[in-house]
Amino acid sequence: MRIVSHNIDPADGVVAIAGPHVQVVLCDAGEAQVTVALVLSNGMQFCFPDPAGRGWPQAAVLPPGDHACSVWVAAVQQGRFGRRDDSGVVIGGKLVAAAEGEIPAGDDADIARCAFTLRVT
C-alpha cells in the first residue's frame, strides 16, 4: 500500500486550512480490516474506526499555527475480510491523504505512513 498526499504544498509539506473549528473525516471503503490514524503534534489523535463509537465526521478545535501530523494506515486480511484497502483523511474539507491498494501476496498485513504540516489560520 502507498499513501498519496493531496492538497499538500510539495515545496514545504504544508496544507493550510481555516480554523480553529475544523471537521476531520477518516474513512475506508476497502475490503480489508483497516485502521486509519491521524496524530497531531499537539497531542490530538483521531482513529478510524472510532472505539468510542462517535462516528464520522468529527469536529475539532485546533489552535492557530503549525501542527506536525502523521497519518498511519494499517490493513489486515483476516477471516471474512478481503485484501484491498481504500482509505482517506479529510481535514477542513480538504483531502490530505489517500491509501489504496492490496495487501501484498504472501502477507496478511500492510502498513503505510505519511507526514505533513497542518497550518491552521
C-alpha positions, 0 to 999 in steps of 0.5 A: 500500500502507498499513501498519496498526499493531496492538497499538500504544498510539495515545496514545504509539506504544508496544507493550510486550512481555516480554523480553529473549528475544523471537521476531520473525516477518516474513512475506508471503503476497502475490503480489508480490516483497516485502521486509519490514524491521524496524530497531531503534534499537539497531542490530538489523535483521531482513529478510524474506526472510532472505539468510542463509537462517535462516528464520522465526521468529527469536529475539532478545535485546533489552535492557530499555527503549525501542527506536525501530523502523521497519518498511519494506515494499517490493513489486515486480511483476516477471516471474512475480510478481503485484501484491498484497502481504500482509505482517506483523511479529510481535514477542513474539507480538504483531502490530505491523504489517500491509501489504496491498494492490496495487501501484498501476496504472501502477507496478511498485513500492510502498513503505510505512513505519511507526514505533513504540516497542518497550518491552521489560520 
